[in-house]
Amino acid sequence: EDGMGGGRVKHVVIDTGKTFKRAACRFFPMHGVRNVDAVILTHEHADAILGLDDMRETKPWGKNWREMPKIPPTPVYCSKETYAHIERVFPYLVKKPQKGEVVRMVSQLEFNTVASFSIFAPVEGLSVRALPTIHGGDCVTFGFEFGSRERVVYLSDFNKLPDETLEAVTARHVDIL
């Protein structure tokens, strides 16, 4: 798969909810997606994280996977609150195997926490800014701003925008909201 300029197209998934595997099996082949280069999580609820374990299906596992070269982990970006929840729900995805411990076929993930309004690069050439939104009560979710020239803002699963987030979104032209 070639992207613009001859480089490989990169695939970034936002949220891996409880229906992630079914959606990936249906839509990835239709769009030629053979791998996921990074995952960005909006929050810690089931509709955003319950498919994390199914990320292993996006890697080249084979019958003799224990003998295969080590597969690089997929980077996952989330808030520290979401990461703390993932540690409780999926301890086997977070814990690194100790020397001599049996290696299990689980998703190979590398977790990275991001703070509100921080800018990170899930893949080379893509800048993303975390935009805090309110899901309800004290649950803060992230929306995301992608790009610097063309600007795409992704906001989902929220019921209120904090003033700082609204200011950040409306500060300049948005190409796709």
Secondary structure in CASP SS format (residue, H / E / C, confidence):
PFRMAT SS
TARGET T0000
AUTHOR 0000-0000-0000
METHOD secondary structure of the structure
MODEL  1
E C 1.00
D E 1.00
G C 1.00
M H 1.00
G H 1.00
G H 1.00
G C 1.00
R E 1.00
V C 1.00
K C 1.00
H C 1.00
V E 1.00
V E 1.00
I E 1.00
D C 1.00
T C 1.00
G C 1.00
K C 1.00
T C 1.00
F H 1.00
K H 1.00
R H 1.00
A H 1.00
A H 1.00
C H 1.00
R H 1.00
F H 1.00
F H 1.00
P H 1.00
M H 1.00
H C 1.00
G C 1.00
V C 1.00
R C 1.00
N C 1.00
V C 1.00
D C 1.00
A E 1.00
V E 1.00
I E 1.00
L C 1.00
T C 1.00
H C 1.00
E C 1.00
H C 1.00
A H 1.00
D H 1.00
A H 1.00
I H 1.00
L C 1.00
G C 1.00
L H 1.00
D H 1.00
D H 1.00
M H 1.00
R H 1.00
E H 1.00
T H 1.00
K C 1.00
P C 1.00
W C 1.00
G C 1.00
K C 1.00
N C 1.00
W H 1.00
R H 1.00
E H 1.00
M C 1.00
P C 1.00
K C 1.00
I C 1.00
P C 1.00
P C 1.00
T E 1.00
P E 1.00
V E 1.00
Y E 1.00
C E 1.00
S C 1.00
K H 1.00
E H 1.00
T H 1.00
Y H 1.00
A H 1.00
H H 1.00
I H 1.00
E H 1.00
R H 1.00
V H 1.00
F C 1.00
P H 1.00
Y H 1.00
L H 1.00
V H 1.00
K C 1.00
K C 1.00
P C 1.00
Q C 1.00
K C 1.00
G C 1.00
E C 1.00
V C 1.00
V C 1.00
R C 1.00
M C 1.00
V C 1.00
S C 1.00
Q C 1.00
L E 1.00
E E 1.00
F E 1.00
N E 1.00
T E 1.00
V C 1.00
A C 1.00
S C 1.00
F C 1.00
S C 1.00
I E 1.00
F E 1.00
A C 1.00
P C 1.00
V C 1.00
E C 1.00
G C 1.00
L C 1.00
S C 1.00
V E 1.00
R E 1.00
A E 1.00
L E 1.00
P E 1.00
T E 1.00
I E 1.00
H E 1.00
G E 1.00
G C 1.00
D C 1.00
C E 1.00
V E 1.00
T E 1.00
F E 1.00
G E 1.00
F E 1.00
E E 1.00
F E 1.00
G C 1.00
S C 1.00
R C 1.00
E C 1.00
R C 1.00
V E 1.00
V E 1.00
Y E 1.00
L C 1.00
S C 1.00
D C 1.00
F C 1.00
N C 1.00
K E 1.00
L C 1.00
P C 1.00
D H 1.00
E H 1.00
T H 1.00
L H 1.00
E H 1.00
A H 1.00
V H 1.00
T H 1.00
A C 1.00
R C 1.00
H C 1.00
V C 1.00
D C 1.00
I E 1.00
L C 1.00
END
